[in-house]
């Protein structure tokens, strides 16, 4: 087990956004969290990555309790997040953005990491001197993923990777996610497009108003009548 989340509770002021949530991710899996907007999916990712704090409970990554650690230390342990909305440094070049993803590493390791990312994303190599703000939405998503991969994470968390993309680009991004799994990257995926998420995941958890209400292998959730009605248009 690479990630174990146990009974976390997260608040925004007086608003109880995440309620007694617990789940796990095994090494080599794609696990997806699905649910409506406001269900707490992104809040859970931010809590795991150290951007938010839980009141009680625990978050264990590779058997280390990371619930109170600063973000940079969590990244150093091998956990990286691709945030919702991509969060580019728009006035920096593609290569400069990628180098920001390696801030925890010795400088001598950065060229090799860049080479790995450019091999995985040839489009980024073509655009390496281009300002990130001039890229297309799909290219920005690739850049955000590439930046996270610069730290060679054991667990990659993706927050709404298909948001705002044309269908053909969504297919490309999910092909990339599938290839990442094949290369040994474990993935925790938050995605509004439940059909796409469940089609690529091993297991899934369904969230409603901050609580996990259902968990099962992804194939079972795709056939679940309640899930179909609520999230799959069935």
N, C-alpha and C positions, 0 to 999 in steps of 0.2 A: 504494500500500500504506500503510494507516494504522497497522498494528501488525505488527511482526516479532519473534517470539520465537525465539531461536536457542540451542539446546543448553544449556538451563538445568538445573541440578541443585540440589534443595532438600532440606535435612535438618531433621528434628526430633531434636536430639541425635544419636544414632548411627543413627537410622532414615533411610534414603535414600528420601524420599517421592516425589520427582519426578526422573526419570532421563533425561537427554539429550533433553529435550522441545524440539521446534521446530515452529512453525506460523506462519501469517500470516492477517491479516484485511484485505481490501480495503475501501476507503471505500464505504459504502452497502450492505454485506452484513450478513446475520445469519449468524454462524458459531457452531456449537454444539459443545461438548465433552460427550460422553456416556461413561458407564462406571458400574460398580458403586460403592457406598459405599466410600470408602477408596482409590479409584483415583488420587486426586491432583488432581481437578478444582478444588476450592475452593482448594487450595494454590497452583495455578497462578495463579488470579485474584488471590490475596493477594500473590503475588510481583510480578505486573504492577503492582499498585496501590501497591507499596512497603511493605506490611505485613510481608513476609518478604523475605529476600535469597537470591539464588542464589549458589552457589559456582561461579563461572565462567559462561561464556555471556553472552548479552546480551538486553536487552529494549529495542526501539526503537519509539518512538511518534512518528508524524509526523516521522520521520527524526532524532529526538533520542534519544540513549542515556539512558534514565531509570532504569537498573538500580540506581543508587546514590543517587537523589534522594529527598528526604523526601516524605511523602505529600501535604502541602499544595501543594508545588511541582508534583507530577504532576497534581493536580486543577486547578491553575491553567493547565496546558497544554491541558486539555480532556478529561481522562479521569475518569470517575466510576464508582463501583461501588455496586450495591445488594446489601448483604450477605445471606448466608443467615440466616434467622430474623428479618430486618427491622430489628432493633436500634433500636427507637424510644426516644426520650426520653419515657418513659411519663407523667411528671408535668408535661409541657409540652403546650401546646396544639398543634393541627395547624399553625397558622400559625407558631408558634415553632419547631416541628420543621423546617418548610420553610425558614425563615430561616437555620437552622443549615447548610443546604446551600449557602448563598450566602456563606459566611464569607470566601471569597477575593475577593469583589466589593466595589466602592465602594457605600456605603449608598444612594446615590441610584438605583442600578440595581435594587434589590430590589423595589420596588413593581411594576415592569414584569414582572420575572421571576415574581412571585407571580401576576400576572394571567394570564400564559401557562400556568402550571401549573393554575390554577383553570379556565381554559378547556378544558384537556385532561382534567381530573378534576373535573367539577362536584360530585361527592359531597364532595370535600374542601372546596370552597367552602362547602357547606352546613354542614360540620362544623368550620369554621375556628377557632371559639372552644372547641371540645370538647377535652378531654384525650385525648392519643393512646392512653393505656392503656384508654380506654373504647370504642375503635373495634373493629369486627369484624375478623377475620383478613384478609378481602379488602380492607377499607378501610385497614388497616395496610400491606398490600402496596402499595396505590396511594400511600400517603403516603411509603413508602420510595422508590418510584420517582420520585415528585414531588420529593422532597428532592434526589435525585441530579440531576434535570433542572434544578434551580435554577441550576446552574453552566453550563447550556447546553453539555453535553459533546459533543465530536466522536465519542467512543466511550463507549458505556454498557455496563458489564459487569453482568450479572444472574446472581446465584447462587441457584439453586433457587427461582425466583419462585412456583412452584405449591405449595411445601411446606405441608402442613397445611390446604389449602383444599378446600372441597367442589367437585365436578366442575363445577357451573355457574359458580363463581367462577374456576376454572382457565380455562374458556373465555373469560371476560371479560378475564382478565389477558393471555391470548395474543392476543386481539383488540387490546388496547392495544399489545402488543409489535409486532404487524403494522402498526398505525397509526404507531408511532414510526419504523419503517423508511420508510414512505411519506413521512414528513415530513423525511427526510434524516438520521436518527440511525443511525449504525453500531452494531451490537450484537454482543457476545460473550456467549453464553448457556451457562450451566451448568445442566443440568436433569435430574433423576432420571427424569422422564416422557419417555423417549426418543422415543416415538411423537409426542407433541406437539411436542417440540423439532425433530425432523427434518421434521415437516410444515410448519414455518414457516421453517426455515433454508435458506440457499443451499448451504452446505457443512457437513460435520461431521468431527470427529476422534473416534476411539474410543480410550479409555484403559483400560489394564489394568495394575494394580500399578505405577503411576507412569510408564508408557511409552505413547507413541502407537503403536498396533498397526495402525491402519487409518485412511485418510482418503479422502474421495470426496465428490462432490456429494450433497446430502441425499437426493435421490430415489433414487440408487443404494444408499445405505445402508439405506433403507427396504425395498429389495428384496433385500438381501444375506442369504443364508441364515444365516450365522453371527451377524449382528447380530439378525436376527429371533429366533433361538433364545435368545440371551443376554439381549436387552433389550426385545424387542417381544412376547414371549409367543407366538411363532410356531413 
